[in-house]
Amino acid sequence: MADGKTRIEHDSLGSVEVAAHALYGAHTARARKNFDVSGITLQQRPALLIALARVKVAAALANVELAALKPRLGEAIAAAGREVARGEWHEQFPLDVVQGGGGTSTNMNVNEVLANRGNELLGGGRGVYDPLHPNDHVNRSQSTNDVYPTALQIATIELTAQATQSFGHLAAVLERKAEEVGSMERIGRTCLRDAIPVPAGPVHRSQAAAIVRTARDLAAAVEPLHVIPLGATVVGTGFGAPPGFAERAVAHFAEETALPLLPDPLPYGALAHHDQYVAVASALVRAMLVAAKFAADLRYLASSPVGEIELPAVQAGSSAMPGKVNPVMPELVIQVSYETRAAARAVELAAASGELELNVMEPVIAKHLLGMLEAAGRTARLFADRCVAGMRWNEERIQANLEGSLAASMERAAERGYDNT
């Protein structure tokens, strides 16, 4: 029985107690108990949540145009969806991203919130579902089968763009650092032993070029995701949607997202095959590997025995030794590179688990791929701004270390022979 703090809703399994203030409903309330596992909620994957809301807006507009939905209802759904896309009501999406059912509970969470909010905009209350119903109206001409992968593709595209920009920023900071050091030389090393002098500026430029190269490949990896399966409905058949729905819905979705999107002419594959996410994850691993290699180099060059680089002091380094400062930013980059590789493995396993017409392991991809795209982008920018931009070469130590150069012995070897030298 409801106690004023809760309301009673009903679904096909029976009665469900729902918080009175909640915009979500019975399906979400059940799913909160069933899938409380990872601690990562849909609210914590805002790119996916916003993409899901925009899917609903696009579908509502297409349904109105095709007379599958009354204009008054379609406008209310679109208004509620745009509120969520602007960042409102995100606390109403408490479900764990990882869940059974291929994202059905996530889709229903969105349907319920938009139905309740739409009814409020129409003068009604929460939990009544009149005139708007989560399934009959918000989910009209759709299925989780096409809604979830469409939203996941868009979230991946948008977060990849952000990560790519951050890697580009890191490369630009490195280019500026190359200008600062000019023609200065430092000792080059092979197998961690002194070799011959190398110019610091061109080395920085080569590091920047490697970051740009992998960032470019990361951006290219998401190009296939611009072809989306919205309108495929159940198992790619389009069953339940009026003729022309896919084309109209995708056109509206392209407007809502400001992305060049196209309907998938063969959506069966988009629902069953997720190798494209493996490609994005692999490209992200490469970008982080390059960044981590550079970070490890800085950590070595700043170490006490070498001391050729001075890194910005951004964090006290010891709880016991006053004055100690550690290379925390390079270490952050290296650790995030480890996590990226682990996440890519999870994405690969999930992508390999499609069965017949569907891959229900998409929530694992959403958790790990979207999370690591966000983390990698933030890490690259922090590394650029809080470490690389402020690092300084210690010219006195560089000159001392240059005394170990083997350049003279190489020159003598050219004149007298390797063995004689």
Stockholm file with secondary structure:
# STOCKHOLM 1.0

chainA/1-421         MADGKTRIEHDSLGSVEVAAHALYGAHTARARKNFDVSGITLQQRPALLIALARVKVAAALANVELAALKPRLGEAIAAAGREVARGEWHEQFPLDVVQGGGGTSTNMNVNEVLANRGNELLGGGRGVYDPLHPNDHVNRSQSTNDVYPTALQIATIELTAQATQSFGHLAAVLERKAEEVGSMERIGRTCLRDAIPVPAGPVHRSQAAAIVRTARDLAAAVEPLHVIPLGATVVGTGFGAPPGFAERAVAHFAEETALPLLPDPLPYGALAHHDQYVAVASALVRAMLVAAKFAADLRYLASSPVGEIELPAVQAGSSAMPGKVNPVMPELVIQVSYETRAAARAVELAAASGELELNVMEPVIAKHLLGMLEAAGRTARLFADRCVAGMRWNEERIQANLEGSLAASMERAAERGYDNT
#=GR chainA/1-421 SS CCCSSEEEEEETTEEEEEETTCSSCHHHHHHHHHCCCSSCBGGGCHHHHHHHHHHHHHHHHHHHHTTSSCHHHHHHHHHHHHHHHTTTTGGGCCCBSSCSSTTHHHHHHHHHHHHHHHHHHTTCCTTCCCSCCIIIIITTTCCHHHHHHHHHHHHHHHHHHHHHHHHHHHHHHHHHHHHHHTTCEEEEEETTEEEEEEEHHHHHHHHHHHHHHHHHHHHHHTGGGGEECTTCCGGGSCTTSCTTHHHHHHHHHHHHHTSCCEECSSHHHHHHCCHHHHHHHHHHHHHHHHHHHHHHHHHHHTSTTTCCEECCCCSBCCSSSTTCBCCHHHHHHHHHHHHHHHHHHHHHHHHTTCBTTBCTTHHHHIIIIIHHHHHHHHHHHHHHHHTGGGCEECHHHHHHHHTTCCHHHHHHHHHHCTTTC
#=GC SS_cons         CCCSSEEEEEETTEEEEEETTCSSCHHHHHHHHHCCCSSCBGGGCHHHHHHHHHHHHHHHHHHHHTTSSCHHHHHHHHHHHHHHHTTTTGGGCCCBSSCSSTTHHHHHHHHHHHHHHHHHHTTCCTTCCCSCCIIIIITTTCCHHHHHHHHHHHHHHHHHHHHHHHHHHHHHHHHHHHHHHTTCEEEEEETTEEEEEEEHHHHHHHHHHHHHHHHHHHHHHTGGGGEECTTCCGGGSCTTSCTTHHHHHHHHHHHHHTSCCEECSSHHHHHHCCHHHHHHHHHHHHHHHHHHHHHHHHHHHTSTTTCCEECCCCSBCCSSSTTCBCCHHHHHHHHHHHHHHHHHHHHHHHHTTCBTTBCTTHHHHIIIIIHHHHHHHHHHHHHHHHTGGGCEECHHHHHHHHTTCCHHHHHHHHHHCTTTC
//
